[in-house]
Amino acid sequence: MKGGNVNEFIDHSTYEEVAVMYNGNKYFFRGLLRDEKIGQYTYEIEFWSDDVTESIYCAAAKTEKECMEKFFNDTIIEGKKFWDIEKDMEWVEW
């Protein structure tokens, strides 16, 4: 991961909001959120541009661990998994 340590990024992106640049595009990782009403965790990624902000990925599960496992195993950006692209992502201030 450019701009930081990948393990620190994972820690930060799990519990707070962070942004990355990948292939010239900015992505906003919303972090792990708990919806008490339905008893579920979500982890969402948004694509940001000057014209558009749109959700491009969302994992949902009953536990934090299950939600994060989905995040690591699903395709999240441009049809790729996190571990396939993390070396090319740049952790940036948002």
Backbone as a chain_set.jsonl record, in Angstrom:
{"seq": "MKGGNVNEFIDHSTYEEVAVMYNGNKYFFRGLLRDEKIGQYTYEIEFWSDDVTESIYCAAAKTEKECMEKFFNDTIIEGKKFWDIEKDMEWVEW", "coords": {"N": [[0.849, -1.174, 0.0], [0.614, 2.1, -0.936], [1.612, 5.121, 0.646], [1.236, 4.33, 3.251], [1.106, 1.741, 5.796], [-0.184, -1.46, 5.118], [-1.445, -3.05, 7.082], [-2.011, -1.191, 9.081], [-3.747, 0.393, 7.609], [-5.896, -1.389, 7.289], [-6.71, -1.654, 9.979], [-7.484, 1.039, 10.475], [-9.445, 1.401, 8.448], [-11.333, -0.377, 9.252], [-12.536, 0.663, 11.537], [-12.92, 3.378, 11.163], [-13.406, 6.098, 8.82], [-11.752, 6.118, 5.679], [-9.738, 7.078, 2.812], [-8.749, 6.167, -0.519], [-6.646, 6.273, -3.422], [-6.943, 4.784, -6.564], [-5.941, 3.614, -9.622], [-6.208, 6.241, -10.605], [-8.631, 7.056, -9.575], [-10.768, 8.045, -6.853], [-11.616, 6.454, -3.84], [-13.778, 5.865, -1.141], [-13.682, 4.454, 1.941], [-16.017, 3.412, 4.125], [-15.937, 2.118, 6.531], [-16.519, -0.259, 9.211], [-19.751, -0.67, 10.193], [-22.369, -0.838, 12.589], [-25.696, -1.825, 12.606], [-27.999, -1.504, 14.853], [-30.751, -1.962, 14.91], [-31.344, -4.019, 13.107], [-29.457, -5.835, 13.775], [-26.929, -6.168, 12.476], [-23.782, -5.958, 10.747], [-22.169, -3.696, 8.51], [-20.022, -2.989, 5.708], [-18.869, -0.588, 3.682], [-17.95, 0.729, 0.467], [-17.38, 3.647, -1.365], [-17.364, 5.244, -4.562], [-15.801, 8.185, -5.558], [-16.108, 11.157, -7.375], [-15.764, 14.333, -9.091], [-18.285, 14.747, -10.069], [-19.937, 12.651, -9.247], [-20.959, 10.588, -6.542], [-20.996, 7.367, -5.53], [-22.173, 4.294, -4.168], [-20.203, 1.453, -4.387], [-19.634, -0.975, -3.353], [-20.773, -3.212, -0.86], [-20.702, -5.034, 2.042], [-22.438, -7.255, 4.187], [-23.18, -8.653, 7.349], [-23.811, -10.773, 10.223], [-21.841, -10.72, 12.209], [-18.809, -8.928, 13.161], [-16.457, -10.21, 12.319], [-17.369, -11.968, 10.259], [-18.27, -10.079, 8.423], [-15.925, -8.685, 7.76], [-14.476, -10.803, 6.659], [-15.972, -11.271, 4.364], [-15.453, -8.839, 3.038], [-12.664, -9.122, 2.505], [-12.698, -11.352, 0.823], [-14.448, -10.871, -1.284], [-14.931, -9.353, -4.573], [-14.021, -6.013, -4.852], [-13.287, -3.529, -6.02], [-13.251, -2.541, -9.327], [-13.637, -5.187, -10.147], [-11.805, -6.648, -8.678], [-10.148, -8.233, -5.879], [-9.374, -7.107, -2.52], [-6.718, -7.861, -1.661], [-5.517, -8.244, -4.087], [-5.192, -5.734, -5.149], [-4.148, -3.984, -3.255], [-1.45, -3.222, -3.184], [-1.246, -1.373, -5.18], [-2.912, 0.652, -4.413], [-3.259, 3.924, -3.063], [-3.145, 5.331, 0.061], [-4.87, 8.075, 1.101], [-5.488, 11.449, 2.303], [-8.788, 12.519, 2.968]], "CA": [[0.0, 0.0, 0.0], [1.347, 3.364, -1.001], [1.142, 6.123, 1.599], [1.024, 3.78, 4.58], [1.225, 0.312, 6.029], [-1.46, -2.105, 4.821], [-2.096, -3.493, 8.318], [-2.573, 0.009, 9.708], [-4.907, 0.762, 6.793], [-6.998, -2.291, 7.642], [-7.195, -1.228, 11.291], [-8.202, 2.309, 10.328], [-10.639, 1.274, 7.61], [-12.325, -1.18, 9.961], [-13.254, 1.414, 12.571], [-13.12, 4.781, 10.811], [-13.478, 6.346, 7.386], [-10.482, 6.399, 5.015], [-9.848, 7.212, 1.362], [-7.619, 5.706, -1.316], [-6.632, 6.484, -4.87], [-6.616, 3.568, -7.303], [-6.09, 3.856, -11.07], [-6.63, 7.613, -10.838], [-9.952, 7.297, -9.0], [-10.808, 8.114, -5.396], [-12.581, 5.571, -3.193], [-13.994, 6.189, 0.263], [-14.03, 3.272, 2.728], [-16.847, 3.936, 5.209], [-15.656, 1.414, 7.775], [-17.45, -1.261, 9.715], [-20.841, -0.009, 10.92], [-23.36, -1.768, 13.17], [-27.085, -1.386, 12.626], [-28.584, -2.163, 16.031], [-32.149, -2.332, 14.651], [-31.424, -5.32, 12.425], [-28.409, -6.692, 14.305], [-26.056, -6.506, 11.363], [-22.653, -5.086, 10.422], [-21.943, -3.441, 7.084], [-18.749, -2.38, 5.326], [-19.206, -0.006, 2.385], [-16.977, 1.521, -0.283], [-17.991, 4.561, -2.334], [-16.548, 5.87, -5.594], [-15.965, 9.638, -5.516], [-15.563, 12.009, -8.432], [-16.32, 15.684, -8.992], [-19.685, 14.725, -10.488], [-20.712, 11.525, -8.728], [-20.573, 9.759, -5.409], [-21.89, 6.224, -5.561], [-21.754, 3.087, -3.472], [-19.799, 0.423, -5.347], [-19.487, -2.249, -2.656], [-21.292, -3.27, 0.501], [-20.799, -6.355, 2.658], [-23.293, -7.254, 5.372], [-23.129, -9.917, 8.082], [-24.229, -10.709, 11.627], [-20.717, -10.446, 13.099], [-17.697, -8.15, 12.596], [-15.545, -11.143, 11.645], [-17.983, -12.406, 8.995], [-18.324, -8.935, 7.516], [-14.568, -8.436, 7.268], [-14.122, -11.928, 5.785], [-16.602, -10.982, 3.075], [-14.688, -7.76, 2.415], [-11.393, -9.632, 1.988], [-12.911, -12.4, -0.179], [-15.261, -10.369, -2.404], [-14.344, -8.353, -5.46], [-14.468, -4.744, -4.264], [-13.04, -2.405, -6.923], [-12.896, -2.938, -10.696], [-13.658, -6.64, -10.254], [-10.628, -7.221, -8.015], [-10.176, -8.367, -4.427], [-8.497, -6.187, -1.804], [-5.319, -8.29, -1.655], [-4.988, -8.147, -5.452], [-4.947, -4.344, -5.54], [-3.67, -3.124, -2.171], [-0.112, -2.687, -3.476], [-1.406, -0.263, -6.12], [-3.75, 1.682, -3.816], [-2.577, 4.943, -2.258], [-3.924, 5.826, 1.188], [-4.812, 9.537, 1.017], [-6.407, 12.229, 3.132], [-10.026, 12.831, 2.272]], "C": [[0.892, 1.233, 0.0], [0.771, 4.323, 0.047], [0.879, 5.591, 2.987], [1.192, 2.277, 4.608], [-0.133, -0.355, 5.837], [-2.179, -2.572, 6.084], [-2.699, -2.322, 9.085], [-3.802, 0.486, 8.938], [-6.114, -0.094, 7.159], [-7.573, -1.907, 8.996], [-8.018, 0.05, 11.184], [-9.503, 2.14, 9.549], [-11.714, 0.415, 8.263], [-13.173, -0.304, 10.882], [-13.406, 2.911, 12.307], [-13.102, 4.918, 9.292], [-12.1, 6.703, 6.834], [-10.7, 6.47, 3.514], [-8.585, 6.682, 0.696], [-7.783, 6.188, -2.752], [-6.234, 5.158, -5.507], [-6.927, 3.814, -8.778], [-6.651, 5.244, -11.369], [-7.995, 7.972, -10.286], [-9.881, 7.271, -7.478], [-11.943, 7.241, -4.861], [-12.597, 5.86, -1.699], [-14.47, 4.928, 0.982], [-14.751, 3.75, 3.982], [-16.596, 3.25, 6.546], [-16.77, 0.463, 8.171], [-18.496, -0.564, 10.585], [-21.832, -1.06, 11.419], [-24.726, -1.114, 13.153], [-27.78, -2.17, 13.734], [-30.005, -2.663, 15.762], [-32.26, -3.71, 14.014], [-30.321, -6.282, 12.863], [-27.412, -7.139, 13.259], [-24.936, -5.482, 11.209], [-22.607, -4.884, 8.912], [-20.575, -2.798, 6.904], [-18.954, -1.904, 3.894], [-18.039, 0.769, 1.787], [-17.745, 2.368, -1.293], [-16.94, 5.043, -3.328], [-16.845, 7.356, -5.547], [-15.358, 10.272, -6.749], [-16.154, 13.397, -8.241], [-17.819, 15.685, -9.249], [-20.55, 13.712, -9.743], [-20.096, 10.967, -7.452], [-21.55, 8.594, -5.416], [-21.301, 5.049, -4.799], [-21.409, 2.027, -4.513], [-19.638, -0.943, -4.696], [-20.097, -2.138, -1.265], [-21.367, -4.733, 0.934], [-21.684, -6.217, 3.885], [-23.236, -8.637, 6.019], [-23.537, -9.693, 9.533], [-23.087, -10.377, 12.579], [-19.663, -9.609, 12.371], [-16.799, -9.059, 11.761], [-16.098, -11.592, 10.29], [-17.995, -11.278, 7.969], [-16.949, -8.657, 6.923], [-14.083, -9.575, 6.371], [-14.727, -11.733, 4.405], [-15.811, -9.912, 2.324], [-13.402, -8.295, 1.789], [-11.567, -10.657, 0.866], [-13.717, -11.963, -1.4], [-14.419, -9.513, -3.351], [-14.916, -7.003, -5.027], [-14.338, -3.553, -5.212], [-12.58, -2.957, -8.268], [-12.765, -4.452, -10.837], [-12.494, -7.342, -9.583], [-10.824, -7.268, -6.508], [-9.156, -7.419, -3.802], [-7.037, -6.594, -1.923], [-4.698, -8.251, -3.034], [-4.589, -6.721, -5.817], [-4.292, -3.48, -4.47], [-2.296, -2.531, -2.451], [-0.166, -1.478, -4.411], [-2.3, 0.853, -5.59], [-2.878, 2.649, -3.033], [-3.532, 5.456, -1.193], [-3.757, 7.338, 1.224], [-5.742, 10.179, 2.034], [-7.663, 12.513, 2.322], [-10.538, 14.161, 2.731]], "O": [[1.794, 1.379, 0.825], [-0.435, 4.322, 0.294], [0.351, 6.315, 3.832], [1.394, 1.633, 3.579], [-1.137, 0.144, 6.346], [-3.406, -2.496, 6.15], [-3.774, -2.448, 9.672], [-4.782, 0.931, 9.536], [-7.221, 0.418, 7.318], [-8.792, -1.84, 9.153], [-9.115, 0.137, 11.734], [-10.54, 2.673, 9.942], [-12.879, 0.475, 7.871], [-14.382, -0.502, 10.995], [-13.959, 3.633, 13.136], [-12.816, 3.96, 8.575], [-11.367, 7.488, 7.436], [-11.71, 5.989, 2.999], [-7.496, 6.739, 1.266], [-8.885, 6.466, -3.223], [-5.307, 4.491, -5.05], [-8.048, 4.179, -9.131], [-7.47, 5.407, -12.274], [-8.473, 9.084, -10.507], [-9.053, 6.575, -6.89], [-13.069, 7.282, -5.356], [-11.554, 6.071, -1.08], [-15.534, 4.394, 0.669], [-14.151, 4.427, 4.817], [-17.007, 3.761, 7.587], [-17.822, 0.404, 7.534], [-18.16, 0.056, 11.594], [-22.093, -2.051, 10.738], [-24.896, 0.01, 13.626], [-28.105, -3.346, 13.572], [-30.42, -3.676, 16.325], [-33.164, -4.479, 14.34], [-30.255, -7.413, 12.381], [-27.083, -8.321, 13.156], [-25.113, -4.299, 11.499], [-22.957, -5.776, 8.138], [-20.042, -2.157, 7.809], [-19.186, -2.712, 2.995], [-17.247, 1.382, 2.503], [-18.639, 1.878, -1.984], [-15.774, 5.226, -2.977], [-18.009, 7.754, -5.5], [-14.227, 9.964, -7.124], [-16.956, 13.613, -7.332], [-18.544, 16.523, -8.713], [-21.761, 13.898, -9.622], [-18.875, 10.889, -7.31], [-22.763, 8.782, -5.322], [-20.088, 4.839, -4.788], [-22.205, 1.735, -5.405], [-19.52, -1.955, -5.388], [-19.962, -1.121, -0.585], [-22.009, -5.557, 0.283], [-21.678, -5.18, 4.547], [-23.244, -9.658, 5.332], [-23.598, -8.557, 10.004], [-23.324, -9.813, 13.647], [-19.619, -9.576, 11.141], [-16.428, -8.72, 10.637], [-15.377, -11.596, 9.292], [-17.755, -11.507, 6.783], [-16.823, -8.419, 5.722], [-13.348, -9.329, 5.414], [-14.076, -11.996, 3.394], [-15.531, -10.052, 1.133], [-13.086, -7.95, 0.651], [-10.669, -10.815, 0.04], [-13.67, -12.621, -2.44], [-13.351, -9.019, -2.989], [-16.126, -6.856, -4.856], [-15.189, -2.663, -5.207], [-11.635, -3.743, -8.337], [-11.894, -4.943, -11.555], [-12.216, -8.504, -9.88], [-11.558, -6.465, -5.932], [-8.207, -6.985, -4.455], [-6.194, -5.759, -2.252], [-3.473, -8.228, -3.154], [-3.747, -6.515, -6.691], [-3.914, -2.343, -4.753], [-2.007, -1.427, -1.99], [0.753, -0.66, -4.432], [-2.439, 1.891, -6.237], [-1.887, 2.253, -2.419], [-4.609, 5.96, -1.511], [-2.64, 7.837, 1.361], [-6.657, 9.542, 2.555], [-7.59, 12.724, 1.112], [-11.582, 14.616, 2.263]]}, "num_chains": 1, "name": "protein.A"}
